[in-house]
Amino acid sequence: MEGCFKLVILGIDPGYAIVGWGLVEYKHNTFRPLRYGAITTDADMDFNLRLKVIYDDLSQIINTFKPDAMAIEKLYFTTNQKTAILVAEARGVILLAAQKNELPIFEYTPLQVKTAVTGYGKAKKPQVMEMTRRLLKLPEIPKPDDTADALAIALTHIQAAGSELRQKMYREGNI
């Protein structure tokens, strides 16, 4: 459909053992999951090699699917500083992969994700996952949880960009 406004967002739930990712298409006021999964690294693997695997796999996903933007969760840690530092390092590699591929990056807090997907900022993780499943009309909640989280983050960006998307669609005559 020529002239039809379409947006593909790559959602990322950052980590170093598991990086959840999900591609969501927004077209004709509907969401459609295109692909989703997880980049996993083995705990016995050298940490620097784990970062390389994350970078290489994410770069391949970006190059294969050519999303319009990447939405990633902002880090929020209250207890384990060592884990926070390792996740932050993995997140840096993820941001580098997006930047090297000239992919615009948008960041969202867990509160923003909960609010965008469920309408309630204090929603629990199972509620967010179930609403993500419903919004994307999936038969079941994707596993691992990081993948479901990544899809929720992609949905958050589409919701956050909503008024700008609607304006562009009006300008292009698609609404």
N, C-alpha and C positions, 0 to 999 in steps of 0.2 A: 504494500500500500504506500505509494509514493506520497510524500508530504505529511505522513502520519508521524506525530511526535512520539518518540520512544526514548526511554532512558534505561540504561543498564548500570546497576550499582554493584560493586564488589564489596561485600561486608566482611570484616575481619575481626575475629576474636583472638587477640594476640596471646602468645605463650611460647615456650621453648620446647615443651614435650609435645604439645598439641596446638596447632594453629587452626582454628575453625575458619572456614571460608564459605561464602555463599554468594551466588550471582542472582540478583532479582531484577526482572524487567518490569518497567512500569509503562503501560500503553493503554489508551482508551480507559483511563481511570481504573485499571485493574493491575494487580500484581501477579507475576508469574515467576516461579522459581525456574531458573535455567539449568543451573548445576550447583552442587554443593558438596562439601567434603571436609577433610582434615589433612593437614600436613603433619605427619608424626615423625618424631625422632626418638631413637633408642636411648634410654638412660645410660647405657654403657658407652655410648659414643662420646668422643672428645667434644667439649662444648663448642669450640670454634667450628668444628665440622658440622655440628647441629645447626649453627647459624648459617653456614653455607648451604645446607640442604633446604632450609627455610627460604633463603634468598632465591636459590635456583628454582625451586618448585613454584614459588609465588610468581617469579618472573615468567615462568612458562604459562601459568594460568592467565596472567595479564596479557601476554602476547597471543595466546590462543583465542581468548574470548573478547579482547578489546573493550573492556568496560569504559563507561563515561567518567566514572569517579570511584574512589575508594572511600568507604566509611569505616572507621576503626574506633574501637572503644578506648577511651582514656583510661589510664591506669589508676587504680585506687587500692591502696594497701594500708592496713592499719597495724599489722603484726609482724610478719616475717620479712625483715629487711633483705636478707640474702635472696629469697625468692623474688622479691620486688626488683632487685638489681638485675637478676638474670632475665626476668620477663622484660624489663626495660631495654636490655641489650637486644633481645629478640625483636622487640617492637621497633628499635632503631633500624634493624636490618629490613624489617617489613616496610617501614617508611622509605628507606633507601630504594627498595625494589620499585615502589610506586613512583618515587621521584625520578629514578633513572629511566622509567618508561613514560615519563611526562603525564602521569595520572594525577588529577587533582585529588587532594586528601582532605577529608572532613572528619573531625573527631567529636565523639559524643560520650557523655558520662553515663554510668549505669542508670542514674535517675532519669536522664533524658530518654534512654532506651525504654525503660519501664513505662514512662508517661506516654511516649509515642505509640507503643504497641498495645498497651492495656488501658490507657487513659488514667492510670493510677500510679503515682510515683513510688508508692510503698508496696507495689505488687511483689509477690514472691516469685522466685525463679520458675516453679512449675506453671504459674499463671502466664508468665511471659512466653514460655515455650508453647503452651497450649494455644494462646492467641496467635502466635507466629504460625503454628500449624494451620489454624483456621483461616487466617488471612491469605495464606499461600495455597489453601485447599489441598494440603498434603494428607495422605492416608494415615500417617503416624508422625510423631515428633522425630526429627532426624537425630541420629546418634553419630558421634558422641555429642554430649551437651554443647561443646564448643561450636559445633556446626550449627545447631539451632540458634545459639547466641549470635553467630555471624549473620545468619539470615535476619534476625531481629534488628541487628545494627544496620543492615542494608535497608530494611523497612523504615527505620528511624530516619535515615537520610532522605528517603523519598517523602516521608511525612513532613520533615523539617523544610524541605525544599518546595513543599506543596504550593505555596502561593506564587513563588517564582515560576514553577512549572506551569501552573494554570495561566499565568500571564503570557508565557512563551507560547502555550498552546492556542490561546486566544489570538495572539499576533499572527500565528501561522494558519489560523482558520481551522484548527482541529477540534474545536469545541463548539 
